[in-house]
């Protein structure tokens, strides 16, 4: 943006504020911030912050979690209860803050997509849903103060524009401490900040912190003959809350409502993922073929027992497409 355009933008923003057009102000600011800082393509949208566009579908979320989030009985139950409690509370005392933990490919991002899908009509394309990746959006430690300031402006502007805004932060284990400080003030119990209530907002943190503990606990359980589904949140949450040093030092642990473990996926869950991908590719899901593919295209650990998928379901789609093209001899749409 050249200096001339910047001047025109400043004049426009001042005019909008002076004429009381705060909604237009924050929409203009959001577009500018997207282009300048996050390099997000701007697309026109008629989406408004009202029940026509943002309405919670509890039955839909419950069905989606059961049908698509394989092997995550703890996460499915806790997410359902937490989201349902917030969305059915007309006067929440604080924003909902969830921290999702587990190795790659276990469904953390998918869980976020399912929550979004059942609140916002536009899904992940909603202008009220904001996704950040710590490694991409906040990479340079020398720019931490800038990131912190921009992020606070971003949260203030968007929550002012729509109280039911959602902020998703991926790879929190790579987040610089100073950037976390920028989020923290908005997460706690409070009436209003500068006349704005932040209690209807939703914050979701995704992290690999605690993955070793989750995996070991699940492995020990299986070796002891305990059913996977018998593992409870209480068996893991305390240790998970201590697995994020920055959360502890910066006080975030005190305002997280739930630390949610995503367990490593077993072969039976990989079979389910493969069948879903088969259907997505326009092929008839075949259980026998899915079982064969679960052994052919996925690696497992530990080396001896081979209980868990190394990458969960993350690479299933690409590997399945490659396998079908190379082995079966047909192209995939």
VEXTORNU-672370 format. One line per 4 residues: for each residue x, y, z of N, C-alpha, C. Coordinates in steps of 0.02 Angstrom, whole numbers, plus 50000, padded with zeros to 5 digits. Example, Ala and Ser with C-alpha at 12.3 -4.5 7.8 and 13.67 -1.06 7.14 Angstrom:
2
50660:49716:50390:50615:49775:50390:50660:49835:50390; 50642:49888:50354:50684:49947:50357:50645:50002:50394
END
This chain:
333
50042:49941:50000:50000:50000:50000:50044:50062:50000; 50037:50106:49949:50078:50166:49946:50051:50219:49993; 50091:50274:50000:50074:50326:50049:50008:50360:50032; 49995:50370:49968:49932:50402:49947:49872:50361:49967
49876:50294:49955:49821:50250:49974:49812:50247:50049; 49869:50250:50085:49864:50249:50158:49827:50310:50184; 49843:50369:50154:49809:50430:50174:49734:50426:50161; 49716:50401:50103:49645:50393:50088:49611:50346:50136
49645:50293:50155:49617:50244:50202:49606:50277:50270; 49656:50315:50294:49650:50348:50359:49591:50396:50359; 49584:50435:50306:49528:50482:50300:49462:50445:50302; 49458:50389:50265:49397:50350:50263:49379:50323:50332
49429:50296:50367:49417:50268:50434:49393:50323:50481; 49425:50382:50478:49405:50437:50523:49333:50459:50508; 49315:50463:50444:49247:50482:50426:49196:50431:50452; 49213:50367:50447:49168:50315:50471:49157:50320:50546
49212:50332:50583:49207:50338:50656:49167:50400:50675; 49183:50457:50644:49150:50520:50661:49075:50519:50645; 49056:50480:50596:48985:50476:50578:48949:50419:50613; 48984:50386:50660:48953:50333:50699:48949:50267:50663
48982:50261:50606:48979:50199:50568:49031:50150:50593; 49024:50128:50656:49075:50084:50686:49077:50016:50653; 49019:49991:50631:49018:49926:50599:49059:49929:50534; 49048:49982:50496:49085:49990:50433:49159:50002:50447
49173:50038:50502:49243:50050:50521:49280:49985:50531; 49251:49941:50572:49287:49880:50588:49290:49833:50528; 49239:49837:50484:49243:49795:50424:49299:49820:50378; 49305:49887:50373:49359:49915:50332:49427:49900:50363
49431:49906:50430:49494:49891:50465:49513:49818:50455; 49463:49774:50458:49476:49702:50450:49504:49689:50380; 49474:49719:50329:49499:49709:50261:49571:49733:50254; 49584:49792:50282:49652:49819:50279:49701:49775:50315
49682:49751:50375:49728:49710:50415:49741:49644:50380; 49688:49614:50350:49697:49552:50312:49750:49561:50258; 49744:49614:50220:49788:49625:50163:49859:49641:50185; 49865:49684:50236:49931:49708:50256:49970:49658:50297
49936:49624:50345:49971:49584:50394:49965:49509:50381; 49907:49485:50363:49896:49413:50359:49893:49387:50288; 49897:49432:50240:49897:49413:50170:49839:49368:50152; 49780:49383:50181:49720:49343:50168:49681:49374:50111
49664:49334:50060:49625:49363:50005:49558:49389:50029; 49539:49448:50006:49476:49478:50027:49421:49457:49979; 49368:49429:50006:49312:49408:49966:49249:49442:49992; 49207:49466:49946:49146:49500:49968:49100:49451:50004
49064:49476:50055:49018:49433:50092:48960:49474:50118; 48901:49446:50115:48842:49478:50143:48828:49453:50214; 48874:49413:50241:48864:49383:50306:48856:49436:50360; 48807:49426:50403:48795:49472:50458:48800:49435:50524
48810:49473:50577:48816:49443:50644:48747:49439:50675; 48709:49390:50653:48642:49379:50681:48624:49305:50675; 48566:49286:50701:48547:49216:50703:48534:49185:50635; 48523:49227:50585:48515:49200:50518:48580:49170:50492
48636:49196:50517:48702:49174:50494:48739:49134:50547; 48727:49150:50610:48763:49117:50665:48712:49087:50713; 48700:49024:50706:48650:48990:50747:48675:48919:50763; 48677:48903:50827:48705:48839:50848:48660:48780:50833
48688:48730:50800:48653:48668:50785:48682:48613:50829; 48654:48605:50889:48680:48557:50937:48675:48485:50913; 48618:48468:50882:48609:48400:50856:48659:48386:50800; 48670:48438:50759:48717:48430:50704:48788:48419:50728
48809:48457:50780:48876:48449:50807:48884:48379:50838; 48835:48357:50875:48838:48291:50907:48845:48236:50854; 48806:48242:50801:48808:48192:50747:48875:48194:50711; 48900:48254:50697:48964:48260:50662:49022:48232:50703
49023:48247:50767:49076:48222:50810:49075:48145:50812; 49015:48117:50814:49009:48044:50817:49028:48012:50750; 49009:48045:50696:49018:48016:50629:49087:48027:50600; 49121:48081:50621:49183:48100:50586:49245:48103:50631
49237:48112:50696:49295:48118:50740:49311:48050:50769; 49349:48011:50733:49361:47941:50751:49411:47935:50810; 49394:47891:50856:49440:47873:50910:49449:47925:50964; 49406:47976:50966:49416:48031:51013:49354:48039:51058
49341:47987:51098:49281:47989:51141:49284:48045:51193; 49345:48058:51220:49351:48111:51270:49338:48179:51237; 49372:48192:51182:49364:48257:51148:49292:48268:51126; 49260:48217:51098:49191:48225:51074:49144:48243:51131
49152:48210:51187:49108:48223:51244:49119:48292:51274; 49182:48310:51284:49197:48374:51316:49180:48432:51270; 49196:48427:51206:49180:48480:51159:49105:48491:51155; 49067:48437:51152:48995:48443:51148:48967:48479:51209
48990:48459:51268:48965:48490:51330:48986:48563:51335; 49049:48578:51318:49074:48646:51325:49040:48694:51277; 49034:48674:51213:49003:48718:51163:48929:48726:51178; 48897:48672:51196:48826:48675:51211:48812:48722:51270
48855:48718:51321:48846:48761:51380:48853:48835:51362; 48903:48852:51321:48913:48921:51302:48856:48946:51259; 48837:48907:51208:48789:48931:51159:48718:48935:51188; 48706:48902:51244:48640:48905:51275:48640:48949:51338
48692:48989:51345:48698:49035:51401:48692:49106:51375; 48638:49141:51394:48628:49209:51369:48674:49260:51401; 48704:49241:51458:48746:49288:51493:48808:49254:51522; 48852:49229:51478:48913:49195:51503:48959:49245:51539
48994:49219:51589:49038:49262:51629:49107:49270:51598; 49125:49225:51552:49190:49229:51519:49186:49195:51451; 49234:49208:51407:49235:49173:51343:49249:49098:51353; 49230:49058:51305:49248:48987:51307:49320:48980:51281
49362:48946:51320:49432:48936:51301:49447:48861:51305; 49463:48832:51247:49480:48761:51244:49551:48754:51220; 49587:48705:51248:49655:48690:51227:49658:48617:51206; 49670:48605:51141:49670:48538:51113:49742:48513:51105
49754:48453:51129:49823:48426:51130:49826:48357:51099; 49880:48343:51063:49890:48277:51035:49937:48279:50975; 49959:48220:50954:50004:48216:50897:49967:48234:50833; 50004:48247:50782:49976:48268:50718:49931:48213:50689
49876:48235:50658:49832:48188:50624:49779:48155:50666; 49772:48177:50729:49723:48145:50773:49655:48179:50773; 49649:48236:50739:49583:48267:50731:49573:48334:50763; 49626:48367:50785:49618:48432:50818:49589:48485:50771
49617:48490:50711:49591:48538:50662:49521:48518:50639; 49510:48454:50631:49443:48431:50611:49391:48450:50663; 49408:48442:50727:49362:48459:50781:49343:48533:50777; 49393:48576:50762:49379:48647:50754:49331:48659:50696
49343:48626:50641:49300:48634:50582:49228:48613:50597; 49220:48560:50636:49153:48536:50653:49117:48585:50699; 49154:48614:50746:49124:48665:50790:49101:48725:50748; 49146:48748:50705:49131:48806:50662:49071:48792:50617
49071:48734:50587:49018:48714:50540:48949:48717:50572; 48946:48703:50636:48881:48699:50670:48863:48762:50709; 48903:48815:50699:48886:48880:50727:48877:48932:50672; 48923:48932:50624:48924:48983:50572:48901:48954:50505
48853:48986:50476:48825:48962:50412:48878:48958:50358; 48927:49004:50360:48980:49005:50310:49038:48958:50327; 49034:48924:50384:49087:48878:50404:49153:48914:50413; 49208:48882:50392:49274:48911:50400:49284:48974:50357
49239:48986:50310:49243:49046:50269:49209:49106:50302; 49179:49095:50359:49145:49150:50394:49194:49205:50412; 49173:49268:50404:49217:49323:50422:49219:49334:50498; 49182:49292:50535:49184:49296:50608:49227:49241:50638
49258:49202:50595:49304:49148:50617:49374:49168:50595; 49421:49169:50643:49488:49194:50629:49539:49140:50647; 49576:49118:50597:49625:49064:50607:49696:49091:50603; 49736:49073:50653:49806:49094:50654:49850:49033:50664
49905:49031:50628:49956:48980:50638:50018:49015:50666; 50039:48996:50726:50093:49031:50760:50156:49034:50718; 50172:48980:50684:50234:48977:50645:50231:49021:50583; 50171:49033:50557:50162:49072:50496:50148:49145:50510
50102:49157:50556:50080:49226:50569:50124:49264:50618; 50159:49228:50662:50200:49261:50713:50269:49229:50716; 50306:49229:50660:50369:49190:50657:50430:49222:50690; 50434:49289:50691:50496:49323:50710:50493:49350:50782
50538:49326:50823:50539:49349:50892:50554:49423:50897; 50589:49450:50849:50605:49522:50850:50544:49565:50838; 50489:49535:50813:50428:49572:50798:50372:49559:50848; 50389:49530:50905:50338:49509:50953:50294:49566:50975
50322:49624:50991:50282:49681:51014:50234:49704:50960; 50256:49701:50898:50212:49719:50842:50155:49670:50836; 50172:49604:50838:50121:49552:50835:50070:49561:50891; 50095:49574:50952:50052:49581:51010:50003:49638:51001
50028:49695:50979:49986:49754:50969:49934:49742:50915; 49956:49712:50858:49910:49699:50803:49856:49649:50823; 49876:49598:50860:49829:49546:50880:49776:49575:50927; 49797:49617:50973:49749:49648:51019:49700:49692:50981
49725:49731:50933:49680:49772:50892:49632:49728:50853; 49658:49673:50828:49618:49626:50788:49561:49597:50829; 49577:49574:50890:49526:49544:50933:49475:49598:50954; 49499:49656:50975:49453:49709:50995:49405:49727:50938
49433:49739:50880:49392:49759:50823:49341:49708:50803; 49361:49646:50801:49315:49594:50778:49262:49575:50830; 49280:49576:50894:49229:49562:50945:49181:49620:50951; 49206:49681:50942:49161:49739:50941:49111:49733:50883
49136:49709:50827:49094:49700:50768:49045:49642:50775; 49068:49588:50808:49025:49530:50818:49046:49494:50882; 49004:49496:50932:49020:49467:50997:49035:49392:50991; 49000:49359:50945:49009:49286:50937:49064:49274:50885
49123:49299:50899:49181:49287:50856:49221:49227:50882; 49254:49192:50837:49295:49135:50857:49366:49145:50833; 49413:49130:50878:49484:49137:50863:49519:49070:50874; 49549:49043:50822:49582:48978:50825:49657:48989:50816
49696:48964:50863:49769:48973:50860:49802:48904:50855; 49831:48889:50798:49864:48825:50787:49939:48830:50804; 49968:48772:50820:50039:48767:50837:50058:48814:50895; 50018:48811:50947:50031:48853:51006:50098:48837:51039
50123:48776:51028:50188:48758:51055:50245:48797:51022; 50230:48832:50967:50280:48874:50933:50267:48948:50944; 50218:48965:50986:50200:49034:50997:50249:49069:51044; 50270:49130:51026:50314:49169:51069:50275:49194:51130
50308:49197:51186:50275:49216:51249:50241:49284:51244; 50274:49332:51213:50246:49399:51208:50181:49402:51170; 50174:49358:51119:50112:49357:51080:50055:49329:51123; 50071:49279:51164:50021:49252:51210:49996:49306:51257
50041:49351:51277:50021:49407:51319:49968:49451:51285; 49970:49452:51220:49921:49492:51183:49851:49462:51185; 49847:49396:51194:49782:49362:51195:49753:49362:51265; 49796:49353:51314:49776:49338:51383:49724:49385:51413
49729:49452:51403:49680:49496:51435:49608:49484:51416; 49596:49452:51359:49528:49443:51334:49497:49377:51358; 49535:49336:51393:49512:49268:51409:49479:49261:51477; 49489:49308:51521:49469:49300:51591:49398:49324:51603
49376:49313:51666:49312:49338:51689:49314:49414:51691; 49263:49446:51662:49260:49519:51664:49191:49541:51640; 49171:49600:51661:49108:49627:51636:49118:49654:51566; 49157:49707:51561:49172:49737:51496:49241:49768:51496
49271:49773:51437:49333:49810:51428:49319:49867:51380; 49328:49927:51403:49314:49986:51361:49244:49983:51331; 49197:49959:51372:49127:49957:51351:49108:49899:51307; 49154:49854:51296:49142:49795:51252:49144:49731:51293
49094:49688:51285:49094:49623:51318:49128:49571:51273; 49173:49533:51302:49210:49482:51264:49187:49411:51284; 49134:49406:51323:49115:49343:51354:49082:49294:51307; 49060:49317:51249:49028:49272:51201:49077:49245:51148
49139:49267:51152:49189:49245:51103:49212:49174:51119; 49244:49143:51070:49269:49075:51078:49342:49074:51057; 49384:49045:51100:49456:49038:51085:49475:48964:51088; 49508:48941:51036:49530:48871:51035:49604:48869:51019
49643:48837:51062:49715:48830:51053:49730:48758:51033; 49772:48749:50983:49793:48682:50960:49867:48675:50972; 49886:48618:51001:49957:48611:51020:49978:48538:51020; 50043:48528:51009:50073:48462:51016:50099:48450:51086
50097:48501:51128:50118:48494:51198:50079:48438:51232; 50114:48396:51269:50081:48342:51304:50070:48279:51264; 50092:48280:51200:50081:48222:51156:50113:48158:51182; 50175:48165:51207:50210:48105:51233:50173:48075:51291
50149:48118:51336:50111:48094:51394:50046:48060:51372; 50010:48091:51325:49947:48062:51300:49959:47994:51269; 50011:47990:51228:50027:47927:51194:50046:47873:51244; 50088:47890:51292:50111:47841:51341:50054:47817:51385
50011:47863:51405:49953:47845:51447:49907:47797:51409; 49895:47812:51345:49852:47769:51304:49885:47701:51294; 49951:47701:51282:49987:47638:51272:49985:47595:51335; 49999:47625:51392:49997:47589:51456:49929:47559:51469
49878:47597:51451:49809:47574:51460:49795:47512:51419; 49815:47514:51355:49804:47457:51311:49842:47396:51333; 49905:47406:51354:49946:47350:51376:49918:47318:51440; 49884:47359:51479:49854:47334:51542:49787:47301:51530
49766:47299:51467:49702:47267:51451:49642:47312:51462; 49654:47376:51472:49599:47423:51483:49573:47449:51416; 49507:47450:51410:49478:47475:51347:49494:47549:51338; 49508:47567:51277:49525:47636:51261:49470:47684:51285
49408:47663:51276:49352:47706:51293:49343:47715:51369; 49381:47678:51409:49379:47685:51482:49425:47741:51506; 49469:47766:51462:49513:47821:51480:49470:47884:51487; 49478:47920:51542:49437:47979:51556:49478:48043:51554
49442:48099:51548:49475:48164:51549:49516:48174:51613; 49489:48152:51668:49523:48162:51733:49590:48125:51736; 49599:48074:51694:49662:48037:51693:49718:48077:51661; 49701:48129:51625:49751:48166:51586:49753:48241:51597
49696:48271:51615:49691:48344:51612:49741:48381:51656; 49752:48356:51716:49798:48391:51761:49868:48394:51731; 49892:48337:51706:49959:48335:51676:49961:48378:51614; 49908:48377:51574:49906:48418:51513:49910:48492:51530
49877:48512:51584:49878:48583:51603:49948:48606:51623; 49990:48558:51641:50059:48574:51660:50108:48563:51602; 50082:48542:51545:50126:48526:51488:50144:48588:51446; 50113:48644:51461:50125:48706:51422:50156:48758:51468
50222:48759:51474:50255:48806:51519:50235:48879:51507; 50228:48899:51444:50210:48968:51430:50140:48984:51456; 50094:48936:51451:50027:48946:51477:50030:48959:51552; 50073:48921:51587:50079:48928:51660:50110:48996:51677
50166:49011:51645:50203:49073:51661:50162:49135:51643; 50122:49131:51591:50084:49189:51568:50012:49190:51595; 49995:49141:51637:49930:49141:51670:49873:49114:51628; 49888:49088:51568:49835:49064:51524:49802:49001:51552
49842:48959:51585:49815:48897:51613:49756:48909:51659; 49756:48967:51692:49703:48982:51740:49636:48998:51707; 49637:49013:51642:49575:49033:51609:49553:48984:51555; 49592:48931:51544:49572:48878:51497:49517:48836:51530
49461:48828:51497:49405:48790:51526:49419:48716:51525; 49448:48691:51470:49463:48620:51465:49528:48609:51426; 49571:48567:51454:49629:48541:51417:49608:48473:51391; 49602:48467:51325:49571:48408:51295:49622:48365:51259
49630:48302:51280:49678:48257:51247:49648:48225:51185; 49688:48222:51132:49671:48185:51071:49717:48124:51069; 49687:48066:51078:49726:48004:51084:49754:47983:51016; 49811:47948:51017:49839:47921:50954:49790:47872:50923
49787:47870:50857:49738:47828:50822:49764:47758:50810; 49720:47710:50820:49736:47639:50808:49717:47620:50737; 49735:47560:50718:49723:47536:50650:49648:47539:50632; 49605:47521:50679:49532:47521:50666:49507:47591:50649
49538:47642:50678:49519:47710:50662:49544:47731:50593; 49602:47705:50575:49630:47719:50509:49585:47689:50455; 49558:47630:50468:49512:47598:50422:49450:47643:50411; 49426:47671:50466:49368:47716:50460:49385:47778:50418
49444:47806:50429:49466:47864:50390:49471:47848:50316; 49498:47789:50301:49506:47769:50231:49438:47762:50197; 49389:47734:50232:49323:47725:50203:49289:47792:50190; 49300:47840:50235:49273:47907:50224:49305:47939:50162
49370:47931:50154:49405:47959:50096:49384:47924:50031; 49372:47859:50035:49347:47823:49976:49282:47854:49951; 49237:47867:49999:49173:47897:49982:49182:47966:49954; 49228:48005:49983:49242:48074:49960:49269:48074:49889
49303:48019:49871:49332:48014:49804:49283:47986:49753; 49222:47974:49776:49171:47948:49731:49174:47873:49721; 49211:47838:49764:49216:47766:49759:49173:47734:49813; 49151:47673:49801:49112:47637:49850:49158:47616:49908
49143:47635:49970:49185:47615:50027:49183:47539:50036; 49240:47508:50032:49245:47435:50041:49287:47420:50102; 49256:47388:50151:49290:47376:50215:49352:47332:50207; 49346:47280:50166:49402:47234:50157:49462:47270:50125
49448:47310:50075:49501:47348:50042:49530:47399:50090; 49488:47431:50130:49511:47481:50179:49558:47449:50230; 49543:47388:50250:49586:47352:50298:49654:47338:50266; 49654:47317:50203:49717:47304:50168:49758:47369:50162
49724:47423:50145:49758:47487:50136:49785:47514:50202; 49750:47499:50257:49772:47522:50323:49841:47494:50339; 49856:47435:50312:49922:47405:50322:49972:47427:50268; 49945:47444:50210:49988:47459:50153:50014:47531:50152
49972:47579:50170:49991:47649:50160:50004:47687:50226; 50000:47653:50283:50010:47687:50347:50064:47652:50388; 50105:47692:50421:50156:47665:50467:50132:47670:50539; 50153:47621:50579:50129:47618:50648:50187:47615:50697
50172:47633:50760:50221:47630:50814:50184:47608:50877; 50221:47585:50928:50293:47571:50933:50314:47516:50883; 50378:47509:50874:50404:47464:50823:50379:47392:50832; 50378:47369:50894:50358:47300:50908:50283:47290:50905
50246:47330:50943:50173:47318:50947:50134:47348:50889; 50158:47404:50862:50124:47438:50807:50051:47453:50824; 50041:47486:50881:49974:47503:50903:49945:47564:50867; 49987:47615:50856:49961:47680:50835:49990:47703:50768
49949:47740:50731:49971:47770:50668:50020:47827:50683; 50075:47829:50647:50126:47881:50657:50098:47950:50641; 50059:47955:50588:50033:48020:50567:49956:48024:50571; 49926:47979:50610:49854:47979:50616:49821:47972:50548
49770:48013:50537:49735:48010:50472:49758:48066:50425; 49810:48101:50445:49830:48162:50409:49849:48150:50336; 49882:48095:50321:49906:48084:50253:49864:48034:50214; 49808:48014:50242:49767:47963:50211:49745:47983:50141
49719:48044:50134:49691:48065:50069:49743:48062:50014; 49802:48092:50025:49853:48094:49973:49881:48024:49958; 49891:47985:50010:49919:47917:49999:49868:47872:49965; 49805:47880:49982:49753:47840:49951:49747:47856:49877
49750:47920:49861:49747:47940:49790:49806:47910:49751; 49865:47914:49781:49925:47886:49748:49917:47811:49739; 49894:47777:49791:49887:47704:49788:49837:47683:49733; 49780:47716:49732:49729:47698:49683:49753:47710:49612
49791:47764:49602:49815:47779:49535:49870:47731:49514; 49915:47714:49562:49972:47671:49545:49956:47597:49543; 49916:47575:49592:49903:47503:49600:49839:47482:49564; 49785:47519:49577:49722:47501:49546:49721:47521:49472
49757:47575:49457:49763:47595:49387:49709:47641:49363; 49675:47676:49409:49623:47723:49388:49637:47791:49418; 49618:47842:49381:49627:47911:49405:49574:47927:49456; 49592:47973:49501:49546:47994:49552:49528:48066:49539
49464:48081:49543:49441:48149:49531:49465:48194:49587
END
